[in-house]
Amino acid sequence: MTGDAETVVRAAYHAAEGSVLDVEGFRDLFAEDGVFNNVVAAESYRGEHLGDPVVAMAELAPDIHRELHRFHVMGDIVAVELTIQGSFTGPFTTPVGAIEPTGAKLAIPTADFWYVENGKIKEFNCYVGVSVMLAQLGVQPDFASAVTAPAATTS
């Protein structure tokens, strides 16, 4: 599918909805050299892995929905303010193990920046409000460990 930038971006959001979850359709909206950057986690996805974050969010919250608040279209650049919503009914995998689901309702503030060229997504930068998301998942910061940690040395 090709089209104007806003149409392409709206199609990507639709494909990522929990009620639709069309991972192949999501990937097909990207240019051959397109990239999906999860900026907060410092992870980038390309090629067959472009849909990995979509699948991960759907596993976390199978009823995932993105409430699109504002679209700002500037030619082939689309900035979107949104809230990722859903129920925490799937495990959340972390580097030290899985956090078991609690059924908590999620409402995660997010800002997305899409760059479209020739009707295909060239770059997608996703900024998820991770501190809000972690709090809603029941993950509380460990300030005590940070306070007692040895200071970093500089050379």
C-alpha positions in Angstrom: 0.0 0.0 0.0 1.2 3.5 -0.8 -0.4 6.8 -0.1 -0.1 10.1 1.6 1.9 10.1 4.9 -1.2 10.3 7.2 -3.0 7.5 5.4 0.1 5.2 5.7 0.5 6.0 9.4 -3.1 5.4 10.2 -2.9 2.1 8.4 0.1 1.2 10.6 -1.8 2.0 13.8 -4.8 -0.1 12.5 -2.6 -3.1 11.7 -1.2 -3.0 15.3 -4.6 -3.0 17.1 -5.2 -6.0 19.3 -8.4 -6.7 17.5 -6.6 -6.7 14.1 -2.9 -7.6 14.8 -1.8 -7.8 11.1 1.9 -8.0 11.7 2.7 -8.7 8.0 0.5 -5.8 6.9 2.3 -3.6 9.4 5.7 -4.7 8.0 4.6 -4.2 4.5 4.0 -0.5 5.1 7.7 0.0 5.6 10.3 0.7 2.9 12.7 -2.1 2.2 15.3 -0.3 4.3 12.8 1.0 6.8 13.5 1.1 10.6 11.4 1.1 13.7 13.2 2.7 16.6 12.0 2.1 20.2 13.9 5.1 21.3 13.4 4.7 25.1 14.7 1.1 25.1 17.4 2.0 22.5 16.4 -0.8 20.2 15.9 -0.8 16.5 14.1 -3.2 14.3 14.5 -3.8 10.5 13.3 -6.3 7.9 11.4 -9.3 9.3 11.8 -7.9 12.8 9.8 -4.7 12.1 6.7 -6.2 13.7 8.5 -7.6 16.9 7.5 -4.6 19.1 3.9 -4.9 17.8 3.8 -8.5 18.8 5.4 -7.9 22.2 2.8 -5.2 23.1 0.0 -7.5 22.0 1.4 -10.3 24.2 1.5 -7.9 27.1 -2.0 -6.6 26.5 -4.0 -8.6 23.9 -6.7 -6.0 23.9 -4.2 -3.3 23.0 -5.6 -0.1 21.5 -3.8 3.1 20.6 -6.0 6.2 21.3 -4.8 8.7 18.8 -5.1 12.2 20.3 -3.4 14.6 17.9 -1.9 14.2 14.4 0.6 16.7 13.2 1.3 16.3 9.5 4.2 18.2 7.9 4.5 16.9 4.4 6.0 13.4 4.8 6.6 13.7 8.5 3.8 12.7 10.9 4.0 13.4 14.7 1.3 11.7 16.8 0.4 12.1 20.4 -1.3 9.0 21.7 -2.1 6.8 24.6 -1.4 3.1 24.5 -4.3 1.3 26.3 -5.0 -2.2 27.3 -5.2 -4.7 30.1 -2.0 -6.3 31.5 -3.1 -9.9 30.9 0.1 -11.3 29.4 3.5 -11.6 31.0 6.0 -8.8 30.7 9.5 -10.2 29.9 12.4 -8.4 31.6 16.2 -9.2 31.5 15.8 -11.0 34.9 12.5 -12.9 34.3 8.9 -12.3 33.5 6.5 -10.1 35.5 3.2 -12.0 35.8 0.1 -10.3 34.6 -2.2 -8.5 37.1 -5.0 -7.5 34.9 -4.2 -3.8 35.5 -5.5 -1.2 33.0 -2.8 0.5 31.1 -2.8 4.0 29.7 0.7 4.8 28.6 1.4 8.3 27.2 3.4 8.0 23.9 4.8 10.3 21.2 5.5 8.8 17.7 7.4 10.3 14.8 6.9 8.8 11.4 9.0 9.6 8.3 7.4 8.5 5.0 9.1 8.5 1.6 7.3 7.5 -1.6 4.3 6.2 0.3 6.3 3.9 2.6 7.5 4.3 6.2 11.3 5.0 6.1 11.6 5.6 9.8 9.4 5.3 12.9 10.6 6.6 16.2 8.4 5.6 19.2 8.8 7.4 22.6 6.8 5.4 25.2 6.3 6.9 28.7 8.2 4.0 30.2 8.1 5.3 33.8 4.3 5.5 33.6 4.1 2.1 32.0 6.3 0.4 34.6 4.3 2.0 37.4 1.1 0.7 35.9 2.7 -2.8 35.6 3.5 -2.6 39.3 7.2 -2.0 39.0 8.4 0.5 41.5 11.8 2.2 41.3 14.5 1.0 43.7 15.8 4.3 45.0 17.7 2.6 47.9 19.9 0.7 45.6 20.7 3.8 43.6 21.5 5.8 46.7 23.8 3.1 48.1 25.5 2.3 44.8 29.2 3.4 44.6 29.8 6.6 42.6 31.0 6.2 39.1 34.7 6.9 38.8 36.1 9.0 36.0 39.5 8.6 34.5 
